[in-house]
Amino acid sequence: MQPSRTYWPAWADRLQHWKLTNFATWLLEAGGPFILLSSQALYMASPFIGGKQIEVMARTLEEKDEVNAFASYLREDIST
């Protein structure tokens, strides 16, 4: 398992808590350039927000395969 994937359950729980899972899945699948810009924004904000998860999330958003895999993970989480 890749290190970023260890955070996926926590991220999915937060999205579910905020009732944003469907929106996040849609955004990940259709976001295109917005996703890359989001990753860069996270890198710039990480010194202020702090935490390893922010950096891991930024790295995840930079990789199209990881974005697609996380969107699939969220879709599976919705259906269970």
N, C-alpha and C positions, 0 to 999 in steps of 0.2 A: 504494500500500500504506500502510495506517495505521501510525503509529509503533509501536504495541503489537504488531502482527503481525510485526515484525522479530525479536522475542524468542521467538516461538512455536517455532521449531525447537530452540532451546536448552532451553526448558521441556519440550518433548516428549522430547528426549534424556534429560533428567534423570529424567522420569517413567519412561521406558523402562528406564533404568539401575537404578532402584529397584523396577522391576516393578510400578508403580502406574498404568500407563496406563489399563487397564480400569476400575480403581476411580475414577480422576480423571474419566474420561469419564462414568461413571455418576453421580458426584456432581455434575458440572456440569449434567447433563441433569435430575436429580431433586432437586437440592439446595434449590431454592426460597429461602426466607429464610436458610438457612444460608450461601448464597453471598454475600448482602448483608452478613451479619454478619462473614463472613470478610474481606470487603474493608475493612470498618471496622477490624477487628483489625489488618490489614496497615498501614493508615494510622497507627494508634496505635503500632505496633511499628517503623515505618520509621526513626525517629531512632536506634533501638538496633541494628537489623539493618543499616540503611544500604543504599545503592544505588538507582539509578534504576529497576532492574527491579522492585523491591518496589512502588514507587509506580505503575509502569505496570501491574503485575499487579492492584493494588487498583482502578485505574481500569477495567481490563478486566472485573473481576468486578462492577462497578457497572452495566455495560451489558448487558442481557439479550441483545441481538443479538450482541455480541462473545462472550459466554459460549457461546451456541449455535454461533457460527462456530468458536470454539476447540475445542468438543466435536466438531464435524464434522471439523476438522483432525486431531484425535487419532484419530478413527475411521479416517480415510484413512491415517494413519501406521501404525496397527495392521495394516491390510490389505495394506500394501506390504512 
